[in-house]
Amino acid sequence: EAPVEIVWALVATPTRHPEWWPRVIEVRGERFEQGDEYAQVTKTLFGSATTEFVFERRDHLRQVRLSCQATGMYADWLLTPAQGGTFVELEMGMIPKHMRDRVFDAAIGRTYFRRWASGSLDGLREAAEITSP
């Protein structure tokens, strides 16, 4: 129910990800343009993990693709203005980089990413409602 500009500000600004994206604790980086790398601290079962992410794709007010350099996990966000609000299409998954990531993805990847995507969309919706005028 929020304008695309508000949703874009939350999705395309990694330093705002801890406000709404489940398990994201902190983001460190100087720039967040296409091709830029940044560090993301994520809550894990055993504490936290810091991984390098790349801002792979950025099409202003339309699309963002982020990917983890350690695991191959990615999130592809597509935003479309819709009657004063925003339609959000999200694809999350993994292009495994290591055997342990292949095993994880094959065993529970579908369920894991489905739950994470659902929580991500819920968190984004709540943050956008708080931010909207």
N, CA, C and O atoms as CSV, one atom per row, in Angstrom:
chain,resi,resn,atom,element,x,y,z
A,1,GLU,N,N,0.811,-1.204,0.000
A,1,GLU,CA,C,0.000,0.000,0.000
A,1,GLU,C,C,0.850,1.263,0.000
A,1,GLU,O,O,0.290,2.351,0.134
A,2,ALA,N,N,2.135,1.183,-0.139
A,2,ALA,CA,C,3.026,2.345,-0.116
A,2,ALA,C,C,3.466,2.712,-1.522
A,2,ALA,O,O,3.566,1.840,-2.386
A,3,PRO,N,N,3.730,3.994,-1.766
A,3,PRO,CA,C,4.235,4.411,-3.079
A,3,PRO,C,C,5.582,3.743,-3.394
A,3,PRO,O,O,6.353,3.412,-2.493
A,4,VAL,N,N,5.838,3.558,-4.672
A,4,VAL,CA,C,7.054,2.867,-5.105
A,4,VAL,C,C,8.314,3.562,-4.586
A,4,VAL,O,O,9.310,2.890,-4.317
A,5,GLU,N,N,8.298,4.874,-4.441
A,5,GLU,CA,C,9.485,5.592,-3.946
A,5,GLU,C,C,9.850,5.163,-2.526
A,5,GLU,O,O,11.032,5.062,-2.195
A,6,ILE,N,N,8.858,4.912,-1.692
A,6,ILE,CA,C,9.110,4.493,-0.309
A,6,ILE,C,C,9.628,3.060,-0.278
A,6,ILE,O,O,10.574,2.755,0.448
A,7,VAL,N,N,9.017,2.195,-1.053
A,7,VAL,CA,C,9.459,0.798,-1.106
A,7,VAL,C,C,10.871,0.728,-1.690
A,7,VAL,O,O,11.714,-0.025,-1.203
A,8,TRP,N,N,11.119,1.511,-2.726
A,8,TRP,CA,C,12.448,1.559,-3.342
A,8,TRP,C,C,13.501,1.969,-2.322
A,8,TRP,O,O,14.567,1.356,-2.257
A,9,ALA,N,N,13.221,2.991,-1.531
A,9,ALA,CA,C,14.186,3.463,-0.527
A,9,ALA,C,C,14.543,2.355,0.461
A,9,ALA,O,O,15.688,2.281,0.907
A,10,LEU,N,N,13.606,1.507,0.805
A,10,LEU,CA,C,13.872,0.409,1.736
A,10,LEU,C,C,14.654,-0.725,1.075
A,10,LEU,O,O,15.579,-1.270,1.676
A,11,VAL,N,N,14.293,-1.081,-0.147
A,11,VAL,CA,C,14.931,-2.213,-0.831
A,11,VAL,C,C,16.296,-1.844,-1.393
A,11,VAL,O,O,17.241,-2.624,-1.279
A,12,ALA,N,N,16.411,-0.681,-1.991
A,12,ALA,CA,C,17.635,-0.303,-2.721
A,12,ALA,C,C,18.676,0.383,-1.848
A,12,ALA,O,O,19.713,0.812,-2.353
A,13,THR,N,N,18.422,0.493,-0.554
A,13,THR,CA,C,19.381,1.092,0.375
A,13,THR,C,C,19.759,0.033,1.405
A,13,THR,O,O,19.088,-0.098,2.428
A,14,PRO,N,N,20.825,-0.722,1.149
A,14,PRO,CA,C,21.174,-1.821,2.051
A,14,PRO,C,C,21.317,-1.421,3.524
A,14,PRO,O,O,21.041,-2.240,4.402
A,15,THR,N,N,21.734,-0.203,3.814
A,15,THR,CA,C,21.846,0.191,5.223
A,15,THR,C,C,20.488,0.238,5.917
A,15,THR,O,O,20.428,0.289,7.146
A,16,ARG,N,N,19.403,0.223,5.154
A,16,ARG,CA,C,18.051,0.175,5.725
A,16,ARG,C,C,17.521,-1.251,5.853
A,16,ARG,O,O,16.452,-1.455,6.428
A,17,HIS,N,N,18.239,-2.232,5.335
A,17,HIS,CA,C,17.777,-3.614,5.398
A,17,HIS,C,C,17.552,-4.116,6.828
A,17,HIS,O,O,16.604,-4.872,7.042
A,18,PRO,N,N,18.369,-3.741,7.817
A,18,PRO,CA,C,18.094,-4.208,9.182
A,18,PRO,C,C,16.741,-3.738,9.734
A,18,PRO,O,O,16.239,-4.314,10.699
A,19,GLU,N,N,16.154,-2.711,9.140
A,19,GLU,CA,C,14.849,-2.220,9.579
A,19,GLU,C,C,13.730,-3.209,9.272
A,19,GLU,O,O,12.696,-3.206,9.939
A,20,TRP,N,N,13.936,-4.059,8.259
A,20,TRP,CA,C,12.825,-4.891,7.808
A,20,TRP,C,C,13.192,-6.298,7.346
A,20,TRP,O,O,12.341,-7.188,7.385
A,21,TRP,N,N,14.411,-6.525,6.915
A,21,TRP,CA,C,14.762,-7.817,6.329
A,21,TRP,C,C,15.128,-8.800,7.437
A,21,TRP,O,O,16.082,-8.563,8.178
A,22,PRO,N,N,14.383,-9.904,7.563
A,22,PRO,CA,C,14.648,-10.867,8.634
A,22,PRO,C,C,16.096,-11.331,8.647
A,22,PRO,O,O,16.688,-11.628,7.609
A,23,ARG,N,N,16.639,-11.383,9.839
A,23,ARG,CA,C,17.982,-11.888,10.126
A,23,ARG,C,C,19.094,-10.915,9.764
A,23,ARG,O,O,20.239,-11.167,10.139
A,24,VAL,N,N,18.829,-9.824,9.062
A,24,VAL,CA,C,19.889,-8.855,8.750
A,24,VAL,C,C,20.071,-7.947,9.967
A,24,VAL,O,O,19.143,-7.259,10.393
A,25,ILE,N,N,21.276,-7.960,10.510
A,25,ILE,CA,C,21.584,-7.205,11.718
A,25,ILE,C,C,22.223,-5.860,11.388
A,25,ILE,O,O,21.885,-4.836,11.981
A,26,GLU,N,N,23.148,-5.877,10.435
A,26,GLU,CA,C,23.913,-4.672,10.111
A,26,GLU,C,C,24.422,-4.756,8.676
A,26,GLU,O,O,24.655,-5.844,8.150
A,27,VAL,N,N,24.587,-3.604,8.058
A,27,VAL,CA,C,25.169,-3.511,6.720
A,27,VAL,C,C,26.252,-2.451,6.768
A,27,VAL,O,O,26.050,-1.354,7.288
A,28,ARG,N,N,27.412,-2.802,6.212
A,28,ARG,CA,C,28.540,-1.857,6.174
A,28,ARG,C,C,28.962,-1.648,4.724
A,28,ARG,O,O,29.189,-2.599,3.977
A,29,GLY,N,N,29.058,-0.395,4.356
A,29,GLY,CA,C,29.491,-0.077,3.003
A,29,GLY,C,C,29.481,1.417,2.770
A,29,GLY,O,O,28.800,2.165,3.471
A,30,GLU,N,N,30.230,1.837,1.796
A,30,GLU,CA,C,30.330,3.256,1.459
A,30,GLU,C,C,29.349,3.646,0.359
A,30,GLU,O,O,28.692,4.685,0.432
A,31,ARG,N,N,29.263,2.792,-0.661
A,31,ARG,CA,C,28.411,3.074,-1.826
A,31,ARG,C,C,27.548,1.852,-2.111
A,31,ARG,O,O,27.925,0.720,-1.809
A,32,PHE,N,N,26.393,2.106,-2.694
A,32,PHE,CA,C,25.474,1.031,-3.017
A,32,PHE,C,C,24.923,1.228,-4.424
A,32,PHE,O,O,23.718,1.362,-4.640
A,33,GLU,N,N,25.850,1.238,-5.362
A,33,GLU,CA,C,25.496,1.351,-6.779
A,33,GLU,C,C,25.774,0.005,-7.444
A,33,GLU,O,O,26.411,-0.866,-6.851
A,34,GLN,N,N,25.302,-0.158,-8.657
A,34,GLN,CA,C,25.516,-1.399,-9.392
A,34,GLN,C,C,26.997,-1.754,-9.425
A,34,GLN,O,O,27.831,-0.932,-9.805
A,35,GLY,N,N,27.321,-2.984,-9.024
A,35,GLY,CA,C,28.699,-3.470,-9.010
A,35,GLY,C,C,29.418,-3.273,-7.694
A,35,GLY,O,O,30.488,-3.846,-7.495
A,36,ASP,N,N,28.866,-2.479,-6.785
A,36,ASP,CA,C,29.518,-2.231,-5.497
A,36,ASP,C,C,29.373,-3.429,-4.565
A,36,ASP,O,O,28.367,-4.138,-4.591
A,37,GLU,N,N,30.407,-3.640,-3.735
A,37,GLU,CA,C,30.382,-4.674,-2.708
A,37,GLU,C,C,30.158,-4.028,-1.358
A,37,GLU,O,O,30.547,-2.883,-1.127
A,38,TYR,N,N,29.524,-4.781,-0.465
A,38,TYR,CA,C,29.317,-4.313,0.899
A,38,TYR,C,C,29.268,-5.526,1.823
A,38,TYR,O,O,29.077,-6.653,1.367
A,39,ALA,N,N,29.442,-5.289,3.116
A,39,ALA,CA,C,29.399,-6.363,4.102
A,39,ALA,C,C,28.032,-6.386,4.766
A,39,ALA,O,O,27.474,-5.344,5.109
A,40,GLN,N,N,27.500,-7.593,4.941
A,40,GLN,CA,C,26.223,-7.754,5.619
A,40,GLN,C,C,26.423,-8.702,6.791
A,40,GLN,O,O,26.987,-9.784,6.632
A,41,VAL,N,N,25.959,-8.296,7.966
A,41,VAL,CA,C,25.997,-9.146,9.150
A,41,VAL,C,C,24.603,-9.746,9.305
A,41,VAL,O,O,23.605,-9.031,9.391
A,42,THR,N,N,24.562,-11.069,9.338
A,42,THR,CA,C,23.297,-11.798,9.386
A,42,THR,C,C,23.262,-12.682,10.623
A,42,THR,O,O,24.256,-13.317,10.977
A,43,LYS,N,N,22.107,-12.716,11.275
A,43,LYS,CA,C,21.901,-13.588,12.428
A,43,LYS,C,C,21.847,-15.028,11.945
A,43,LYS,O,O,21.151,-15.335,10.977
A,44,THR,N,N,22.582,-15.916,12.619
A,44,THR,CA,C,22.591,-17.340,12.279
A,44,THR,C,C,22.182,-18.150,13.501
A,44,THR,O,O,21.970,-17.592,14.578
A,45,LEU,N,N,22.072,-19.450,13.337
A,45,LEU,CA,C,21.764,-20.330,14.469
A,45,LEU,C,C,22.845,-20.287,15.538
A,45,LEU,O,O,22.582,-20.553,16.711
A,46,PHE,N,N,24.055,-19.952,15.129
A,46,PHE,CA,C,25.196,-19.988,16.042
A,46,PHE,C,C,25.738,-18.604,16.381
A,46,PHE,O,O,26.883,-18.488,16.818
A,47,GLY,N,N,24.954,-17.563,16.193
A,47,GLY,CA,C,25.408,-16.197,16.468
A,47,GLY,C,C,25.159,-15.309,15.269
A,47,GLY,O,O,24.017,-14.993,14.934
A,48,SER,N,N,26.255,-14.907,14.622
A,48,SER,CA,C,26.127,-14.069,13.431
A,48,SER,C,C,27.253,-14.385,12.456
A,48,SER,O,O,28.277,-14.963,12.820
A,49,ALA,N,N,27.032,-13.991,11.216
A,49,ALA,CA,C,28.040,-14.199,10.173
A,49,ALA,C,C,28.110,-12.938,9.329
A,49,ALA,O,O,27.088,-12.326,9.020
A,50,THR,N,N,29.319,-12.559,8.963
A,50,THR,CA,C,29.525,-11.417,8.087
A,50,THR,C,C,29.926,-11.949,6.721
A,50,THR,O,O,30.883,-12.712,6.594
A,51,THR,N,N,29.180,-11.536,5.697
A,51,THR,CA,C,29.466,-11.985,4.341
A,51,THR,C,C,29.498,-10.788,3.407
A,51,THR,O,O,28.916,-9.740,3.686
A,52,GLU,N,N,30.187,-10.969,2.301
A,52,GLU,CA,C,30.270,-9.927,1.290
A,52,GLU,C,C,29.136,-10.091,0.296
A,52,GLU,O,O,28.887,-11.186,-0.209
A,53,PHE,N,N,28.458,-8.998,0.027
A,53,PHE,CA,C,27.388,-8.973,-0.960
A,53,PHE,C,C,27.787,-8.065,-2.108
A,53,PHE,O,O,28.619,-7.171,-1.948
A,54,VAL,N,N,27.194,-8.298,-3.256
A,54,VAL,CA,C,27.389,-7.434,-4.415
A,54,VAL,C,C,26.026,-6.902,-4.838
A,54,VAL,O,O,25.039,-7.634,-4.906
A,55,PHE,N,N,26.009,-5.621,-5.114
A,55,PHE,CA,C,24.827,-4.977,-5.668
A,55,PHE,C,C,24.913,-5.231,-7.164
A,55,PHE,O,O,25.478,-4.423,-7.900
A,56,GLU,N,N,24.355,-6.351,-7.621
A,56,GLU,CA,C,24.530,-6.790,-9.000
A,56,GLU,C,C,23.808,-5.935,-10.025
A,56,GLU,O,O,24.366,-5.584,-11.065
A,57,ARG,N,N,22.580,-5.608,-9.723
A,57,ARG,CA,C,21.764,-4.907,-10.709
A,57,ARG,C,C,20.950,-3.840,-10.004
A,57,ARG,O,O,20.463,-4.043,-8.892
A,58,ARG,N,N,20.810,-2.708,-10.662
A,58,ARG,CA,C,20.009,-1.625,-10.108
A,58,ARG,C,C,19.402,-0.839,-11.260
A,58,ARG,O,O,20.116,-0.231,-12.057
A,59,ASP,N,N,18.094,-0.858,-11.337
A,59,ASP,CA,C,17.355,-0.097,-12.330
A,59,ASP,C,C,16.428,0.812,-11.532
A,59,ASP,O,O,15.438,0.337,-10.976
A,60,HIS,N,N,16.724,2.094,-11.463
A,60,HIS,CA,C,16.071,3.038,-10.561
A,60,HIS,C,C,14.556,2.886,-10.497
A,60,HIS,O,O,13.864,2.903,-11.515
A,61,LEU,N,N,14.063,2.737,-9.271
A,61,LEU,CA,C,12.642,2.573,-8.945
A,61,LEU,C,C,12.017,1.322,-9.569
A,61,LEU,O,O,10.793,1.215,-9.643
A,62,ARG,N,N,12.840,0.383,-10.014
A,62,ARG,CA,C,12.280,-0.781,-10.688
A,62,ARG,C,C,12.858,-2.108,-10.210
A,62,ARG,O,O,12.100,-2.986,-9.799
A,63,GLN,N,N,14.188,-2.282,-10.254
A,63,GLN,CA,C,14.753,-3.597,-9.973
A,63,GLN,C,C,16.064,-3.504,-9.218
A,63,GLN,O,O,16.893,-2.628,-9.469
A,64,VAL,N,N,16.231,-4.444,-8.273
A,64,VAL,CA,C,17.463,-4.587,-7.516
A,64,VAL,C,C,17.775,-6.077,-7.425
A,64,VAL,O,O,16.889,-6.889,-7.157
A,65,ARG,N,N,19.038,-6.428,-7.651
A,65,ARG,CA,C,19.484,-7.816,-7.440
A,65,ARG,C,C,20.728,-7.762,-6.564
A,65,ARG,O,O,21.709,-7.090,-6.881
A,66,LEU,N,N,20.659,-8.492,-5.450
A,66,LEU,CA,C,21.748,-8.567,-4.495
A,66,LEU,C,C,22.199,-10.017,-4.418
A,66,LEU,O,O,21.374,-10.927,-4.497
A,67,SER,N,N,23.511,-10.244,-4.264
A,67,SER,CA,C,23.977,-11.627,-4.157
A,67,SER,C,C,25.101,-11.748,-3.149
A,67,SER,O,O,25.946,-10.862,-3.020
A,68,CYS,N,N,25.091,-12.873,-2.432
A,68,CYS,CA,C,26.108,-13.187,-1.440
A,68,CYS,C,C,27.288,-13.841,-2.144
A,68,CYS,O,O,27.120,-14.814,-2.879
A,69,GLN,N,N,28.459,-13.312,-1.921
A,69,GLN,CA,C,29.650,-13.839,-2.577
A,69,GLN,C,C,30.135,-15.138,-1.952
A,69,GLN,O,O,30.870,-15.888,-2.595
A,70,ALA,N,N,29.737,-15.427,-0.702
A,70,ALA,CA,C,30.177,-16.646,-0.029
A,70,ALA,C,C,29.360,-17.861,-0.436
A,70,ALA,O,O,29.919,-18.931,-0.676
A,71,THR,N,N,28.042,-17.707,-0.517
A,71,THR,CA,C,27.171,-18.865,-0.736
A,71,THR,C,C,26.536,-18.928,-2.114
A,71,THR,O,O,26.201,-20.012,-2.593
A,72,GLY,N,N,26.366,-17.780,-2.758
A,72,GLY,CA,C,25.649,-17.727,-4.017
A,72,GLY,C,C,24.175,-17.399,-3.837
A,72,GLY,O,O,23.419,-17.392,-4.809
A,73,MET,N,N,23.753,-17.124,-2.590
A,73,MET,CA,C,22.374,-16.725,-2.333
A,73,MET,C,C,22.112,-15.410,-3.048
A,73,MET,O,O,22.990,-14.551,-3.116
A,74,TYR,N,N,20.890,-15.248,-3.588
A,74,TYR,CA,C,20.547,-13.994,-4.253
A,74,TYR,C,C,19.118,-13.605,-3.920
A,74,TYR,O,O,18.290,-14.441,-3.560
A,75,ALA,N,N,18.857,-12.325,-4.050
A,75,ALA,CA,C,17.502,-11.788,-3.923
A,75,ALA,C,C,17.309,-10.825,-5.078
A,75,ALA,O,O,18.079,-9.882,-5.256
A,76,ASP,N,N,16.277,-11.075,-5.855
A,76,ASP,CA,C,15.970,-10.259,-7.028
A,76,ASP,C,C,14.611,-9.600,-6.782
A,76,ASP,O,O,13.586,-10.279,-6.731
A,77,TRP,N,N,14.613,-8.282,-6.631
A,77,TRP,CA,C,13.414,-7.501,-6.325
A,77,TRP,C,C,12.978,-6.745,-7.569
A,77,TRP,O,O,13.780,-6.060,-8.204
A,78,LEU,N,N,11.702,-6.873,-7.914
A,78,LEU,CA,C,11.131,-6.136,-9.034
A,78,LEU,C,C,9.936,-5.356,-8.497
A,78,LEU,O,O,9.001,-5.946,-7.957
A,79,LEU,N,N,9.963,-4.035,-8.643
A,79,LEU,CA,C,8.911,-3.158,-8.133
A,79,LEU,C,C,8.121,-2.561,-9.282
A,79,LEU,O,O,8.694,-2.121,-10.279
A,80,THR,N,N,6.801,-2.546,-9.139
A,80,THR,CA,C,5.927,-1.973,-10.150
A,80,THR,C,C,4.883,-1.103,-9.464
A,80,THR,O,O,4.157,-1.588,-8.596
A,81,PRO,N,N,4.789,0.191,-9.840
A,81,PRO,CA,C,3.729,1.036,-9.268
A,81,PRO,C,C,2.366,0.443,-9.607
A,81,PRO,O,O,2.141,-0.023,-10.724
A,82,ALA,N,N,1.452,0.467,-8.625
A,82,ALA,CA,C,0.132,-0.117,-8.840
A,82,ALA,C,C,-0.916,0.644,-8.033
A,82,ALA,O,O,-1.010,0.468,-6.818
A,83,GLN,N,N,-1.698,1.481,-8.693
A,83,GLN,CA,C,-2.806,2.216,-8.084
A,83,GLN,C,C,-2.404,2.916,-6.787
A,83,GLN,O,O,-3.081,2.774,-5.768
A,84,GLY,N,N,-1.326,3.657,-6.822
A,84,GLY,CA,C,-0.865,4.399,-5.659
A,84,GLY,C,C,-0.014,3.579,-4.709
A,84,GLY,O,O,0.601,4.134,-3.798
A,85,GLY,N,N,0.035,2.280,-4.902
A,85,GLY,CA,C,0.856,1.405,-4.084
A,85,GLY,C,C,1.972,0.803,-4.920
A,85,GLY,O,O,2.335,1.335,-5.969
A,86,THR,N,N,2.507,-0.300,-4.451
A,86,THR,CA,C,3.610,-0.956,-5.153
A,86,THR,C,C,3.387,-2.454,-5.172
A,86,THR,O,O,3.131,-3.064,-4.134
A,87,PHE,N,N,3.483,-3.046,-6.350
A,87,PHE,CA,C,3.491,-4.499,-6.479
A,87,PHE,C,C,4.947,-4.929,-6.399
A,87,PHE,O,O,5.794,-4.408,-7.124
A,88,VAL,N,N,5.240,-5.882,-5.516
A,88,VAL,CA,C,6.613,-6.359,-5.324
A,88,VAL,C,C,6.688,-7.818,-5.750
A,88,VAL,O,O,5.959,-8.673,-5.247
A,89,GLU,N,N,7.583,-8.075,-6.686
A,89,GLU,CA,C,7.873,-9.454,-7.086
A,89,GLU,C,C,9.259,-9.775,-6.556
A,89,GLU,O,O,10.213,-9.037,-6.800
A,90,LEU,N,N,9.364,-10.875,-5.832
A,90,LEU,CA,C,10.624,-11.250,-5.207
A,90,LEU,C,C,10.991,-12.678,-5.587
A,90,LEU,O,O,10.179,-13.596,-5.473
A,91,GLU,N,N,12.225,-12.847,-6.038
A,91,GLU,CA,C,12.778,-14.186,-6.259
A,91,GLU,C,C,14.005,-14.315,-5.378
A,91,GLU,O,O,14.936,-13.515,-5.476
A,92,MET,N,N,14.005,-15.313,-4.523
A,92,MET,CA,C,15.168,-15.604,-3.685
A,92,MET,C,C,15.604,-17.026,-3.976
A,92,MET,O,O,14.773,-17.906,-4.202
A,93,GLY,N,N,16.888,-17.246,-3.971
A,93,GLY,CA,C,17.400,-18.576,-4.213
A,93,GLY,C,C,18.895,-18.615,-4.053
A,93,GLY,O,O,19.496,-17.739,-3.430
A,94,MET,N,N,19.492,-19.646,-4.625
A,94,MET,CA,C,20.929,-19.828,-4.482
A,94,MET,C,C,21.492,-20.466,-5.734
A,94,MET,O,O,20.919,-21.404,-6.289
A,95,ILE,N,N,22.614,-19.945,-6.162
A,95,ILE,CA,C,23.438,-20.603,-7.176
A,95,ILE,C,C,24.664,-21.056,-6.392
A,95,ILE,O,O,25.641,-20.314,-6.281
A,96,PRO,N,N,24.617,-22.285,-5.841
A,96,PRO,CA,C,25.620,-22.742,-4.871
A,96,PRO,C,C,27.056,-22.637,-5.385
A,96,PRO,O,O,27.360,-22.966,-6.532
A,97,LYS,N,N,27.927,-22.162,-4.485
A,97,LYS,CA,C,29.333,-22.007,-4.845
A,97,LYS,C,C,30.204,-23.146,-4.307
A,97,LYS,O,O,31.304,-23.383,-4.805
A,98,HIS,N,N,29.700,-23.850,-3.281
A,98,HIS,CA,C,30.479,-24.913,-2.634
A,98,HIS,C,C,29.586,-26.132,-2.429
A,98,HIS,O,O,28.361,-26.038,-2.502
A,99,MET,N,N,30.211,-27.270,-2.174
A,99,MET,CA,C,29.458,-28.508,-1.975
A,99,MET,C,C,28.471,-28.369,-0.819
A,99,MET,O,O,27.329,-28.813,-0.945
A,100,ARG,N,N,28.866,-27.772,0.292
A,100,ARG,CA,C,27.948,-27.648,1.439
A,100,ARG,C,C,26.725,-26.804,1.059
A,100,ARG,O,O,25.621,-27.054,1.541
A,101,ASP,N,N,26.929,-25.807,0.195
A,101,ASP,CA,C,25.815,-24.981,-0.255
A,101,ASP,C,C,24.904,-25.761,-1.202
A,101,ASP,O,O,23.687,-25.577,-1.181
A,102,ARG,N,N,25.481,-26.624,-2.026
A,102,ARG,CA,C,24.680,-27.480,-2.912
A,102,ARG,C,C,23.810,-28.435,-2.105
A,102,ARG,O,O,22.638,-28.644,-2.415
A,103,VAL,N,N,24.409,-29.013,-1.061
A,103,VAL,CA,C,23.668,-29.942,-0.198
A,103,VAL,C,C,22.535,-29.199,0.502
A,103,VAL,O,O,21.399,-29.672,0.529
A,104,PHE,N,N,22.844,-28.039,1.066
A,104,PHE,CA,C,21.828,-27.227,1.734
A,104,PHE,C,C,20.691,-26.900,0.776
A,104,PHE,O,O,19.520,-27.089,1.106
A,105,ASP,N,N,21.033,-26.415,-0.397
A,105,ASP,CA,C,20.026,-26.006,-1.367
A,105,ASP,C,C,19.169,-27.189,-1.807
A,105,ASP,O,O,17.953,-27.057,-1.945
A,106,ALA,N,N,19.786,-28.327,-2.025
A,106,ALA,CA,C,19.037,-29.514,-2.456
A,106,ALA,C,C,18.141,-30.041,-1.342
A,106,ALA,O,O,17.021,-30.483,-1.601
A,107,ALA,N,N,18.626,-29.997,-0.108
A,107,ALA,CA,C,17.881,-30.581,1.006
A,107,ALA,C,C,16.739,-29.692,1.485
A,107,ALA,O,O,15.613,-30.164,1.641
A,108,ILE,N,N,17.014,-28.425,1.716
A,108,ILE,CA,C,15.985,-27.560,2.306
A,108,ILE,C,C,15.864,-26.192,1.643
A,108,ILE,O,O,15.122,-25.334,2.121
A,109,GLY,N,N,16.575,-25.988,0.564
A,109,GLY,CA,C,16.598,-24.673,-0.080
A,109,GLY,C,C,15.227,-24.123,-0.418
A,109,GLY,O,O,14.942,-22.964,-0.118
A,110,ARG,N,N,14.379,-24.917,-1.029
A,110,ARG,CA,C,13.062,-24.445,-1.451
A,110,ARG,C,C,12.248,-23.943,-0.255
A,110,ARG,O,O,11.678,-22.853,-0.300
A,111,THR,N,N,12.197,-24.741,0.807
A,111,THR,CA,C,11.443,-24.362,2.008
A,111,THR,C,C,12.085,-23.153,2.680
A,111,THR,O,O,11.390,-22.215,3.070
A,112,TYR,N,N,13.400,-23.172,2.815
A,112,TYR,CA,C,14.138,-22.088,3.455
A,112,TYR,C,C,13.882,-20.756,2.748
A,112,TYR,O,O,13.537,-19.767,3.394
A,113,PHE,N,N,14.048,-20.727,1.443
A,113,PHE,CA,C,13.882,-19.474,0.706
A,113,PHE,C,C,12.423,-19.037,0.632
A,113,PHE,O,O,12.142,-17.838,0.601
A,114,ARG,N,N,11.501,-19.975,0.603
A,114,ARG,CA,C,10.078,-19.615,0.622
A,114,ARG,C,C,9.743,-18.901,1.936
A,114,ARG,O,O,9.078,-17.865,1.930
A,115,ARG,N,N,10.204,-19.454,3.055
A,115,ARG,CA,C,9.957,-18.820,4.362
A,115,ARG,C,C,10.654,-17.470,4.470
A,115,ARG,O,O,10.077,-16.504,4.969
A,116,TRP,N,N,11.895,-17.409,4.002
A,116,TRP,CA,C,12.633,-16.155,4.091
A,116,TRP,C,C,11.986,-15.090,3.208
A,116,TRP,O,O,11.899,-13.929,3.607
A,117,ALA,N,N,11.536,-15.465,2.030
A,117,ALA,CA,C,10.861,-14.520,1.133
A,117,ALA,C,C,9.571,-14.016,1.773
A,117,ALA,O,O,9.284,-12.820,1.730
A,118,SER,N,N,8.802,-14.910,2.359
A,118,SER,CA,C,7.556,-14.511,3.008
A,118,SER,C,C,7.827,-13.537,4.153
A,118,SER,O,O,7.156,-12.512,4.268
A,119,GLY,N,N,8.798,-13.852,4.991
A,119,GLY,CA,C,9.171,-12.954,6.088
A,119,GLY,C,C,9.710,-11.628,5.581
A,119,GLY,O,O,9.476,-10.582,6.188
A,120,SER,N,N,10.433,-11.672,4.469
A,120,SER,CA,C,10.987,-10.447,3.874
A,120,SER,C,C,9.870,-9.536,3.380
A,120,SER,O,O,9.896,-8.328,3.617
A,121,LEU,N,N,8.900,-10.109,2.701
A,121,LEU,CA,C,7.780,-9.311,2.192
A,121,LEU,C,C,6.940,-8.753,3.338
A,121,LEU,O,O,6.488,-7.610,3.273
A,122,ASP,N,N,6.727,-9.551,4.391
A,122,ASP,CA,C,5.994,-9.053,5.558
A,122,ASP,C,C,6.736,-7.900,6.222
A,122,ASP,O,O,6.133,-6.880,6.557
A,123,GLY,N,N,8.048,-8.061,6.413
A,123,GLY,CA,C,8.851,-7.008,7.025
A,123,GLY,C,C,8.877,-5.745,6.181
A,123,GLY,O,O,8.801,-4.635,6.708
A,124,LEU,N,N,8.985,-5.918,4.872
A,124,LEU,CA,C,8.982,-4.777,3.960
A,124,LEU,C,C,7.644,-4.044,4.025
A,124,LEU,O,O,7.602,-2.814,4.054
A,125,ARG,N,N,6.557,-4.804,4.048
A,125,ARG,CA,C,5.219,-4.211,4.128
A,125,ARG,C,C,5.082,-3.370,5.414
A,125,ARG,O,O,4.595,-2.241,5.375
A,126,GLU,N,N,5.514,-3.934,6.541
A,126,GLU,CA,C,5.420,-3.218,7.818
A,126,GLU,C,C,6.277,-1.957,7.817
A,126,GLU,O,O,5.826,-0.900,8.258
A,127,ALA,N,N,7.508,-2.061,7.324
A,127,ALA,CA,C,8.403,-0.899,7.290
A,127,ALA,C,C,7.867,0.175,6.363
A,127,ALA,O,O,7.971,1.363,6.668
A,128,ALA,N,N,7.295,-0.225,5.234
A,128,ALA,CA,C,6.744,0.747,4.281
A,128,ALA,C,C,5.536,1.463,4.883
A,128,ALA,O,O,5.351,2.658,4.653
A,129,GLU,N,N,4.716,0.750,5.647
A,129,GLU,CA,C,3.557,1.373,6.286
A,129,GLU,C,C,3.998,2.405,7.317
A,129,GLU,O,O,3.398,3.474,7.431
A,130,ILE,N,N,5.057,2.077,8.073
A,130,ILE,CA,C,5.574,3.005,9.080
A,130,ILE,C,C,6.154,4.244,8.415
A,130,ILE,O,O,6.003,5.354,8.925
A,131,THR,N,N,6.822,4.056,7.270
A,131,THR,CA,C,7.493,5.145,6.558
A,131,THR,C,C,6.533,6.013,5.768
A,131,THR,O,O,6.786,7.201,5.569
A,132,SER,N,N,5.423,5.422,5.313
A,132,SER,CA,C,4.462,6.171,4.469
A,132,SER,C,C,3.824,7.320,5.238
A,132,SER,O,O,3.558,7.215,6.436
A,133,PRO,N,N,3.582,8.434,4.516
A,133,PRO,CA,C,2.942,9.585,5.174
A,133,PRO,C,C,1.499,9.304,5.552
A,133,PRO,O,O,0.828,10.170,6.111
